[in-house]
Amino acid sequence: MFYHSKELQFNARVSRADPRFARILLEQFGGPNGELKAAMQYFTQAFSCRHPYPDKYDMLMDIATEEFSHLEIVGATIQMLLGNTASQLKETAEAAEISTLLEGTAAKEQYMHEAMFNPQFCNESGGGPTVSDSNGNPWTAAYINANGDLTVDLRSNMAAEGRAKIVYEYLLKFTDDRYVKDTLRFLMTREVAHFQMFEAALDTIQPNFPPGVRQSDPRYSNKYFNMSKGEKSEGPWNKGTSTKLNEEWEYINDPGTYVNKSDGLTQLGDYNTAADQDGLDELERSLSEIRSAEMSVTSPEEYDQWCRYGNRDAP
């Protein structure tokens, strides 16, 4: 159950109206890396982990709710940056065409100039934020990543927080308003905080790699295919030991020849890894039992209710 507090989490302020930056800031209102996307993503992900991971459910709902508060901060900032755009639009709409012409072309040209930089505000919303990105593309549920596996979802969330943080970094370059900068720095910093929360939550789920239940095939998990011609580049992604499976990377310098000689990777012989297929099969079975038990242990087959108000039992 949500309650709305009229006080913002962070006191948004502006020094002066700036409709151009208001349009740019729309990116974090209704864009693919914005606050609405984050709020809806974490809110959606929370439901599937309510029973197996009630602590993570609580965390996701808390962060989702905070993201809604950040959406309000962004919206409030946009509205203040728009200044008296709404009243000016009303005057234009209510003035007779002949009156506008008699006043000369300056007013019309100014309106057209503003519309070029702020088409959403001038032509769609009448002077308020729109649920779109800075180019007017409407927000869509296609932005949401929720896969039903918490280890996958948490990694998606870490990436989302990273992208949002970078957008705030870029936005800081387009305004010299010190109050707006303060707001952007606050929002940017909360992305860093949330990243760490998701990372810490992921670490509490073990094992968490590879994502899901099924284990990777050791014939293919340690190979790096050099798919380009030119100077060879090396690093921990193709040399040494892999970060999670602890396998020795095998660098395939000539993938075409390698694939042909191995009959399309079906005849690999000694595939240079210490992984034992029988051990992996057993790990897969045991992990499957654990994850299945987590999902079903608190899900009754008949009557169910989400909450126990006052710890009352089912009727």
Secondary structure, 3 states (H helix, E strand, C coil): CCCCCCCCCCCCCCCCCCHHHHHHHCHHHHCCCCHHHHHHHHHHHHHHCCCCCHHHHHHHHHHHHHHHHHHHHHHHHHHHHHCCHHHHHHHHHHCCHHHHHHCCCHHHHHHHHHHHHCHHHHHHHCCCCCCECCCCCECCHHHCCCCCCHHHHHHHHHHHHHHHHHHHHHHHHHCCCHHHHHHHHHHHHHHHHHHHHHHHHHHCCCCCCCCCCCCCCCCCCCEEECCCCCCCCCCCCCCCECCCCCCECEEECCHHHHHHHCCCCCCCCCCCCCCCHHHHHHHHHHHHHHHHHHHHCCCCCCCCCCCCHHHCCCC
